[in-house]
Every structure is written in structure tokens, then in C-alpha cells.
């Protein structure tokens, strides 16, 4: 049984199975004939659409309030980790240009069990991550309505969990107002976030109709939000007080790392581009370019936004759900509030659109492989979209909106995505080396044989020199609990350094692997606990259906 759990899908088989049969389309629309309509500009815009959204307009505030101006270091670290990871995604996309993202890449490198785990983890990124985006969208949309003197009842703008928590804590605010004013249905108070529910329904309908329509809508929204973000940076730069940048690390580096979940959530969208491989005109050339371009553009904007935010007001005032609107409110630049609200609504709509495009295509790939029921791979006869999977995605996003809150979703999403990135980087190391092909992406090969062991030894020497008691703290010898995640990371560094020397691994995926693993050390124990429960549920589903029905089993 152990060997069958790690059965790999041959790359040639993956390419052959997903080629559309134009001459003999399936009469019920089950074929793989997705419309190839996306060029490099469209894919880059999809990447920007997925990256600039809730991260810049909502979760960035949490990170800035925790790390102060020094949070720009975390943005740079996450960008470096995502940069190496994007190159690994690009390498896979050039070799396996089919839908499925990291799920498909894990299938051809690590085997079926890891592929299922990645597919299950990506459900957290796309569908569950969209719940957070829907909540953030609702907040800005409600503010936008208020600007036009349109007032919605509090019990239609707050999720039930937040309202209940406010009532228990007797905290004044929107949650308490919603709890006290909500209509009753028997013993139950009717409280739900209506704008979040409606935007999810509208996005699901748009994605159901087709990728061409989604592309046109996404491109327009990206151009609008890039223009407004540039305006925010320019206007905000005139309001900067450099005294707010002192001290640069008010809570130390630990405060910076405490924002890992929030900052990394801002970056996770770039891999959504890889789910659109089969709708790309030339995926082996265009996918790698679009992922790298979208990451470079968005990283530059994130760093500038973080500097502007922390320069405009003291960092402690940024721990709100709408930090861009808050800073202009505090600085008295009232005319920018409406513009920021419009930008946020447009930005988060585009994020939801791309995430809602990605999830059904991952389920479609898993269904083709037999790991999910055939219905998930069904294509609509007219629209040529994974219709059933799209509807299920809308339900997976929409139903939890009624009973969960955004803070839980934010922490829950980032760890699953980082885990997927770790396996993508590791998967590249297992691929056989290939000759360079003109006109396609070719990851540069740089030998890690001596570089990685040297870097690991140098880093350890610097740590011991600059902080002699570092390892005593990690081991819990100074009164604090042992730092298990960091100890595991150091052990992993040693293993990777040895294998880099023995197997002459490629440097880029090794650095991507180490960067993502380091970011995982910033996750809280509760994150790991919920992630572990999520994985257990996923494995139960796999052994109940996927293990027996897998096409590789026959």
C-alpha cells in the first residue's frame, strides 16, 4: 500500500490526457476543450488582480500595527520567498502546462498522496481565502454606501460570530448594535453579512459564464485599481511625518514576524495564474512571464504602501480592517476616503474573481485523475467552463460567510498556501534536468553544492556572534518555552545543506524551499492545530474515495 500512495503521474501522460479532442468532443461536454483566450498581458493582469486586494486594503494594517515601519522587511522577505517559488511554478508550468496548479505539479514529482494533500490545502487558499476577501469587500462597500448616505441595518453588515463575540464582551460598536437590533426568528437572531453573500453570488455567476468574460472584467478592474493605488501612494507621500518611522523596529524582529500570516496572505494570489494553463494561448512561454511580472509589480507597490502607511500615522493606529481609509481619515484628507473605498471595492472584486476561477479548475484536474467524482470535471456544453465545480466553489465560499469571522480565516489560509509552496519548490528538485528549449521558460541552473552549505554555516556563525544566547532561548533554558518550529527549521537547514552537497541540487528551488520553511516558523500553534485538523479531514476523504477510484490504481 505504501508504494501505491506515492504513485506518480508521468509528465507525458498529464500532457496527453489534457489535450482537447477537437475532432471528437464529448456529447455531454466532459471533454477538456477549454477556450484558449489568454495572452501574457491577460495572465499578468490576472496575477495582479489576485495579489493586490485584501492584502493591501485590509490585512496590511494588521501587519503594520504589529511590526511598525520594519514590516517592509517582512514584505521583502515574503517577496523573495515568493520570487523563488514563482520561478519554481514557472518551471513546472513550462514542463506541465495544464490546469491544476501545485496539485498537478505535486502529482508528477512527489506522488498521489502529496498531490491530494496539496489539492486539499489549495482549497484553503482559493475558496476559504475568498471568505476573508468577501468580508473585507463588504466593509469597504458599506463605507462606500455611507458616503452616498445609504445606510444598511447593522445586522445585515456584520457576521454572526463577530456580533456574538461583541455581545459576550459587552463591547460597544457595530457588532453590539447588530446584536441588539437584529430581528428574531424564534430564539435565533438574524445576523449575516448581506454584501459579502451577494458579491460571492455575482462572482460565481460571472465565472460560470466563461473565462473570456472574466478576463475582460478583470483587466478593466486591474487598470482602475492600479491607477488609484498610484494616487494613494502619491498623495500619501505628501502626508508623511518621518518621525513616525522612529523607531524602525518598535516591537523588535519578533513583532515583524508576527505579521507573517497577514503579509503572506497579500502575496498568495500569484499562483492562481498557473490554474489557467489550459486557457492560455502559449502556456509554456506566457505563464512564467506573467507570474514573475505580476510579482515584481505588486511587491514594489506593497513596499511603497507600507512605507506610506507607517509614515502617515503612528503604527499602533493601523490595526484596523480598512487601514488605507483610516490613515486619510486621521490626516484629515477627507476627499481621499471615497477614492480609497472605490479602489478597495474594485480590487477585492478582482481578487474574488481570480480565486473563484482557480478553485474549480483544480477540482476539475483532480476529477480527471479519479480523485474526485466525475461530476467535478464536467464542462458546460455552451460556456466550456467547469460548471458543477464552479457552483460548488460558490457554496463553499458562501455558506461559511454566515457563521465564521475574518480573523480565523486569515490565519487558516496562509499556512496552507505556504505548505503548498514548500512542496512546489521541493518538487522541482525531484524533476530530471532538461535541455534548454528556445522560446520557453528555462530555470537557470546554479549549483547549490557549495553555496548552500556555506550560507548555512555563515548564518549560524553570525547568529552565535551577534546573539550568544539565541540557542539557549530556543531550547527553553532561559525561562521560556522551547521554540519547536525554529528548532525544526534549523534541523531542516542541516538536512538540505547536506543533500545540496551530495546531490548537487539547483540553487533557486533550494532557496525557495528554505525561505518558505522559515516563514512557516512564524505561524502560531493554533494555526498548526487547525491545519492539522484540516489535513486529517482531507486524508479521510482521500481514503474513502480517491485512493480506490484513482486512475493510477487501474
N, C-alpha and C positions, 0 to 999 in steps of 0.2 A: 504493500500500500504506500510505503514511504516514497518509492520511486515514482509512482503514479501521481503523487501530489505535486511533484516538480516537473511533470512532463512539459516540455517546451514546444511552442508552435514555431515551425520553420518559417523563416522570413519569406521564402519563396511561396509558401502556402498562404501566408497572410496577404501577400500581394495578389496572388492568383484568385483567391476567393472573393476579394472585394472589387475586382474589375467588373464594371457593369456589362451585362449581356444585352447589348442594344438590339441584336437580331432576334432574340427570344426573350422578351420581357415577361416576367411572371404575370399571369392574368389577374391575380389578386393584389398586385402591387407589392410583392415581397422581395423584389429584386433589389439590387444595390445602385440603381440608377439615380443617384443624387445629382442635382443640377450643378455643373461646374461653371460658376459665375464669378468667382472671387480672384482678383489680382493682388499684387503685393501691396498696393495702396489700401485696398479694401481690408486686407488682413491686418495691416498695421493699424488702421483705424479701429478695427475690432479689438486689437490688443490695447490701444489707448482707452477705448470705451470701457473695457473690463477693468483697467488698472485705476484710472482716475475716477473716483466715485466716492463711496462711503469712506474709503481710507483717508482721502484728503478733506472731505467735508464733515466727517464725524469722528472716526477713531483716532485721527491725528491729534485731536485735543487731549485725549486720554494719555497718549504717549508724551506730549509736550508737558503736561502737568506733572508727570512722573519724572522725566529726565531733564526738564529745563532746556536751555539752549543747546546743551550737549546731545539732545536727541538727534541732531543732524548726523552724529557719529553712527547712531543706530540705523538711520536711513541709508547711510553709505555702506555699512556692513551688510544690510539686507540687500542692497543693490548689487554688491559684489557677489554675495551668495546666489542671488537670482541670476546675475550675469553668467556665472559659471554654469548654473543649472540650465539657463536658456540655451547655451551652446550645446549642452548635452541633449536637450529637447530637439535642437536643430539637427544634431547628428542622427538621432532616431527618426526625425521627420524626413530627412533625406534618404534614409535607408528603408523606412517603412511608412510611406506616405498614405496612410489610411486613417479613418476615424478611430477614436478610442483613447487618444492622448496617452498618459502614463500607463493606463491599463494595458493597451496593446504593446507598449514598449517593454513592460514587465513580463508579458506573456512570452515574448521571443527571447528574453535574456535570463530571467530567474525561474520561470515556470508558472504553472497554472495557479498554485496556491497563492503565490505572491501577487499574481495578476488579479485574483479575486479580491485580495486584501486592498490593493490599490484602487480597484473599481469601487469598493465599499468606502474607502477613505475619500475618494473624489466626490462621492455623494455628499459628504460633509462640506466640501469646498463649494460645489455649484449650487445644489438645492438648499442645503441648510444655511450656507453663506448668504443666499438670496433672502432669507428671512430677516437677517440683520439689515441688509440693504433696504428691504421693504419698510422696516421700522424707521430707518433714517430718512428715507424718501418721504414718509408720512409726516415726520416732524417739520421738514422744510416746506412741504406742500401746505401744511396747516398754517405756517408762518406767512406763506405767500398769500393765502386766502385772507388772513388777518390784515395784510397790507391793503387789501381792497375792501376791508370792512365786512368780510363774510365770516361769520362765526359759526363753527361747528360745536355741538354739545361735547363737553369733556369726555363723556362716556363713549363717544364714537371716535376718539383720537388717542386713546390710551389702551395698552394691552391689559388684560385682566390680571396677570401676575404682578405687574408694576403697581396697579391700583390697589390690589390686595395688600401688597407689602407696605404701601404708604398708609393704609388704614391701620394695619397692625402696629406700625411705628408711630402712628399719630403725627405723620409728617405733613405739614401744610404744603399745598401745591396742586398741580393738575391731577395727580393720582388720587389725592384725598377728595378733590372736587368731583371727580368722576365717580368715586365710590359712593359719595353722599347723594349725588343727583341721578344715579342710574335707575332706570325703570326696573321693576321686579317682574320676574316670571316665576311665580310661586316663591320658593326660598332663594332663587338664584338671581343675582344682579346681572343685567345685560350690559356687559362692558366689552368692547372689542375695537380694534384699530381699523375703522372702515376704509380710510385711504390706502392703507397697506394691502387690504384684501382686494380692493378694486384694481390697483396697479398690477398686482400679480395676475389677475384675471385678464386684463388688457394685454399684458406682455405675452401671456400664454397663447392668446388668440393670434397675436401677430406672428409669433414663432411657428404656430401651427400652419399658417398660410404659406410661408416659404422663406428661404434664406435670401432671395433677391430683394423682397420687400423689407426684410430685416436689415439687409445691408444698406439700402437707401436711407432708412430711418436712422441707423447707427451713424452713417457718415455725416448726415446733417447735424445730429446731436454732438458729435465729436468736434466739429468745426465751431459750433456755438460755444461749447464749454471751454475749449482751448482759448478762444478769444476772451472769454470772461475771466478765466484763471489768470491770463496775462494781465488783464486790467486790475485784478485783485492784487497781484504782486507789485505792479507799478504804483498804484495808489497807496498800498500798504507801506511801501518803501519810504514814502514821504512822511509816514507817521512813526517811524522807528525812533525809539529812545535807546541809545546804545548802553545806557546804564542797566537796562533790563537783561543784557547779556552777561551781567556780572552778578554772582559767579556763574561760570560756564557749566559747571557740573554741581549744581546745588545739592543734589542727593547722592553724589558720587557716581561711580560707574554702575553700581547696583541699581540706582534709580533709572539710569538709561536702559539697562537690560530688562527692567520691569515692564517696559513698554513693548517687548518683543511681539506679543500677540497682536497689539494694535497696529504696529508698524508693518509687520509681515502681512497682515490682512490687506494692507494697502497695495501689496505687490502681487498677490496670488493670481491676478487675472491674466497674466501674460500666457500662461499655458493653455488658456481657453482657445487660443489660435490653433493649437495642434488638433483640436477636436473637429476643425473644419477642413481637414486634409482632403477629403473626398469631394469637397465643393470648391477646391482651389484649382485654378487653371493649370498651374505648374507647381505642385506642392513641394517637389524636391528642390526647387530654386527659391520660391516665394515664401514658404513657411519660415525657413531660417532667417531670412532678411527681415520679415515683418516682426518676428519675436524680438530680435536684437534692437531694431529701430524703436519699437514701442517702449522697450525697457529703458533705453537711453533717454528718450524724450521725457518719459514720466519721472525718472529719477531726478533729472535736472529740475523739473517743476516742483517735485516734493521737497528737495533741499531748499529751494528758494522760498517755498511756502512756509516751511518750518522756521527758517530764519526770520521771515517777516512776522509770523505769529508771535514768536518769543521776543521779538524786538519791539512790538507794538505795546504789549501789556506784560506785567509780571507773570511768569509761567504758571503760578498757582491758580490763576484765574481762568486757565484754559481747559480745565477738566469738565467740559460741558459737551452735550451732544451736537452742538452747532457752533464750533469754535470760530469759523470764519465770520459768521454773523455776529458773534459775541464780541470779537475784537473791534469791529467797526462801531458796534453799539457803545462800547466802553470809551472809544476815542471820539465819539460824537459825530462820526461821519455817517449820518443817517441815510443819505441818498444811496449809499452802497448796500444797505440792507436788502433792498428789493432786488438788486442785481445779483447778490450772493445767493439769495433764495431761488431765483430763476436758474442760476448756474447749477446749484445743488440738485434741483428737481431734474434738470436735463441730464446731468452727469450720472445720477443714480438710476435714471430710467435706462440709460445706455448700458450700465453695468448689469442690471437685471436682464436686459435683452440678450447680452452675450452669454451670461451664465445659463440662462434658460435655453439658449441654443446648444450649449455644450453638453449638459447632462443627458438629454435624450439620445445624443449620438454615442455617448459612452455606453448607455444601456443597449442601444442598437448593436454595437460591436459585441457586447457580452452575449446578447441573444444569438447572434450569428455563430458564436462559438459554442452554443449549447448551455451556457452557464445561467441563462435566464430563459423563461418560456418564449416560444417563437413570436408571440404577440408583440413583444417589446421591439422586435426587428421589423415590424410591418411598416411599409411605406404607403402613404396616402396615394390613391390612384391618380389624382389630379395635381396635388401640390408637391408630391415626391419628397415629403418630409416624414420623419418617424412619428406618425400621428399618435399612436397609443402611448408611446414613451413621453411625448410632449404633454399629453393630458395628465399622465401620472406625475410628471415633474411639477406641473401646476398645483396638483393636490398635495404633494409632499411639501411644497413651499407654503401653500395657502392654509392648510389645516392647523399646523403649529402656531401660526400667527395668532390664533385665538387663545392660546394657553401658555405661551412662553414669553421670555423677555430678551432684549437685545444683548445684555451683558453676558449672559450664559452662552448665547450663540457665538459671540465674538471669540471667546476663549476656546470654544468647542471646535471652531472651524480651522483656526490657524495651525493647530498641532497636526491635524490630518493632512493638510497640504504640505507641511514641512516633511512629514513622513513619506509622502509620495515623491517629493523632490529628492530625498535621500536615495530612494530606490532607483530613480531615473539616473542619477549620477553614478550609482553603483552598477546599474545595468550596462552603461556604456563600457565600463571596464571589462565586462564579460563578452562583449562583441568582438569578433575576429577583426583584425586590421584589414583595411581595404585600400585598393589603389585609388588615387585621386581621379575623380571624374569631372571633366570640363563642364561648366555650366551648372553644376550642382554644389551644394554646400559640402565642404570638406573640413572637418575639425582639424586644426593644426596639431600635429603630434610633437609634443615636447616631453622628453624622457623625465620621469619623476624619480629615477633610480637614485640619484644623489641629492637632488634638490629637496624632496620632501623630508628625508631623514635629517638633513642639515637644518631645515626650517624648524622641525620639531625640537631638535636639540638646542638650537639657538633660542627658541621661545621659552623652553624650560629654564635655560641659564638666565635669561632676562628676568623671569618671574622670581627665581630664587634670589637674584641680586637686588631687585627693586622691592621685593616683599618677602623677606626671610620667613615670615610666619604664615605664608599662604597655605602651605600644605598641612600645617598644624590645624588651621581653621577648617580645611576641607575634611580632615579626619575626625573633627569634633573634639580636639584636645584643648580647646580654649573656652569651653563652656557652651559652645553652640552645637547644634545637631550636625552630624556628618552631611556633607553635600554630595549625596549619592549621584545625581546626574552628572556633576562635574568630574567626579572620580571615574565614572564610566566613560566619559569623553576622553579623559587622559589615557585610559586603557585602550580605547579605540584608536587614538592617535599613534600609540606604540604599534598596534597591530597593522595599521595602514602604512606606517613608515617601513616596517619590516617587509611587508608584501610589495611596496613600491620598489624596494631594492631588489627583492628576489625575482619579481615578475616583470620588472621594467615597465610599470604602468604609465599611462598617459597623464600628464600633469593637470590638465584642465578639469577632467572629471574628478580627480583626487581632491583638488582644491574645492570644487563644488560640494563634494561629499563631506569634507571637513567643516566647511562653512555652515552648511545646513545642520549638521550634527551639533555644532556649537550653539546655534540659535535655539535648538531644542532644549539646551540646558537652562534656558530662561523660562521655560514653561513651569507653571505651578503644579504641585502634587495633585490638586483637584482636576487639572487638565488631563493629566495622565490617567487618573482614575476613570473619568468619563470616556476617554479614548479607549481604555481597556475594555470597558463595558460594551462600547460600540463595536469593537473588533470581535468580541465573543458572540454578540448577536449576529454579526456578519458571517462568522465561521459556521454557526448553526444553520444559517440559510444555505451556505455552500454545501455542507454535507447532506442537507435534506434534499437538495435538488441538483446543484451544479456538478458535483463530483460524479454523480451517476449519469447525468444527461450530457456531459461534455462530449463534443465531437472527437476529442482525442482519446476518449475512453473506448471508442469503437474503431 
